[in-house]
């Protein structure tokens, strides 16, 4: 059995949990969740399914472990430096998650499932702690910390999930994006201007927008609402 660089795998190589997770990420990046099968994993690692189950458990448990690994790395990167302001701290964490899912689009679904299904797991706790530690410093009253942090997390999950779906539908090649957004702009301009004045006003902006900047604009709006008096 060959490795990615063409060299054969050997059964006497140490089959660690970390190596299984790294290989699973490679398969997921190449083929999405459908690309991660026990058969594909055992073939890539030149081992039996029993060794994989022993290290990581079932396929669902492996997906959880992969999600925890990638999210944990993003959160570590997002909290490793000193932020100039609490708002900057939140933006850094948010962008770390955004960039992780841009690199691994399949991660969006797994991240949302973790937050929804396992509120006491390391993914949910890690995200809320990384965001929430800045909320008090923003001046949000203590009895509103949960609502404030939840609002930010909900925005993150919604925006990240939407961008991941769009990225999955549109090839990450500039001509393909230009063609897609060009067709959207054309369709919006053809709408009845009297009935849809707003759509006409923004039609020319759709093709020029930057996903990352748009994401940061949303964060700024949420933070402004949380810190505005009254």
N, C-alpha and C positions, 0 to 999 in steps of 0.2 A: 504494500500500500504506500502511495507517495504522499509527501507533504505538499504544502502550497508551492515550495520552490523545487519540487520534483524529486526530492530525496525520500527514500522509503522510511516509513515509521518502523520502529523496532519495539517489540513487545516488552523488552527489558527496560525501556525508558520508564522513569517514574511517572505514574499516572496520578497526578495531584488534583485536588479540587480546583485549584487555580487554573491548571492546564485545561481541564474540562470546560470551565467557564469561558476561557479565552477562545477555545475552539468553537463553542456554542455561539459566541458573538460573531465569529467569522461566518458561520453558516447562516445566522440570522441576517447579517448585513448583505450576504449574497442572495438570499432567497426569501427573506421575511420569515414569519412564523412557520409558514409551510415548508421552509427549507430546513427547519430543525426537527429531524426525526431521530429516533434511537438508532435506526439503521445507518443514517448518514453520519451520525456521531461516532458510532463504533467503527465504521469503515475509516473515517478520518483519523481516529486515534489508534487504529489497529488493535482493538481490544474487544472484550465481550460486554454485553449489556450489564452483567452482574457487577462488573467493576465500576461502571458508571452509577448504577443504583446505590452501590455501597458508599460512594463519595458524595453524591448530590441528591439521591432519592429519585422521585418520579420526574417526568418531563415537566409537569407544572411546577414542581419544586425547583427544578433547574432554571426555568424561566424566572421564577421569583429571585433566585440567587443572582442571575445575570442582571436583572433589574436593580437589585440592591447594590451590585458592584458598580454599575455605570452611574447610577444616581449618587451613590456615596462618593465616587470620584469627582463628579461635577460639584457636589456640595462642598467637598474639601477644597477644590480649586476656587470656589466662590467665596469661601470664608478664610482663605489663607493669608490675606493681606488686610491692612488697616484701611477702612473706608473713611473718606473725608467727612461724610455726613451719613446719618441713618438712611436717607433716601438712596445715597450711592451704594450703601451696603446691600439694600434690597435689589437694586438694579444689577449689581454684580452677580448675586445669587441667581436672579431671574435669567440673566444672559447665559450663565453657566448651564442651566437646565435647557434653555432654548438651543444653545449650540450642541449640547449632547444629543438632543433629539433631531437636530438638523443632520448630524453625522449618522445617527441610527434611527431613521423614521419609525421603524416598528416599535421603538421603545415607548412612544406616546401612549399606545393602548395599554401596554403593561404597566406604565406609571399610573394611569388613571385607575386601572383595576386594583392596584396596590392601595391607593389612597381610599378608594371606596370600600374595598373588602377588608382591609386590615389597618384600622386606625391606630393600632398599637404597634405596628411593625416598624422596622427601621427606616423605610422609605417615607412613610407619612410623618413619623416623629422627626426625622431628619429635616424634611422640608419645612415643617411648621416651626421647628426650633431655629433654623437658619434664617427664616423670614421674621419670625416673631420676636427674636432678640433685638431687632431694630425698631419694632413697633412702639414700645414704650418710649424710646429715645426720640421718636417723632412728636411726642407730646400727646399721644392718644391716652385717654383715661384708662386706668387699669381694668375697670369693669367692662370696657369695650375692646380689650385686646383680642379676645377670641373672634369677635365679629370682624375686626379689622384684618387680622391675619387670614381669616377664612376668605374674605373678599379678595385679598391679594392672591391667595393660592388658587381660588376659583378662576380668577382672570388668567393666571399663568396656565392652568390646565386647559382652559378653553382655547386660548390663543395658540398654545403649543400644539394642541391636538388638531386644530384647523389647519395650521401651517404644515403639519406632517401629512395630512390627507391631501392637501393641494400639491405638496412636493411629490407624493406618490402618484398623483394623476398627471402631473406635468413633468416631462423629462427635465433633468437639471442641466439643460443646455440653453444658452441664451436665445437662439433662434426659435426654439420651441416655446419658451416663455413669451417672447415677443409676439409670436403668432397667436397664442392663446389670448393674451391680454388685448392684442389688437382686435381680435374678433369680439371680445367683450365690449371694448370701447365703441366699436362700430354699432353693435346691437343697442347699446344704451343711447347713442346719438339718434338712432332711428325711432326711439320711443316718442310718444306725443309730448312735446315740450310743455304744453299747457297743463297736462296731467302729471308729468314727472319732472318738474323744474329742477329738483335737487339732483336727480340722476344725470340730467344734462350738464349741470354745473360741475360734477365730479368726473364726467366721462374721460376727460383728457388726463386725469390724474392716475387712473387705474394702472396704466402701463408704466408709469414712472415711479411707482412706489417701491420702497425697499422693505422687505419683510422684517428685517432686524430693527430698522428705524421705526417702522409702524408698531412693532412690539414695544419698543421703549416709549413711544408716545402714549400707548395705553397704560403703561406703568406710571408715567407722569400724571396722567389724568386721575388714576386711582389714588396716588399719593397726595395729590392736590386736594381731592375730596376728603381724605382722612385727616388732613392737617388744617383744613379751613375752619375757622371759628364758627360755632353755632351749628 
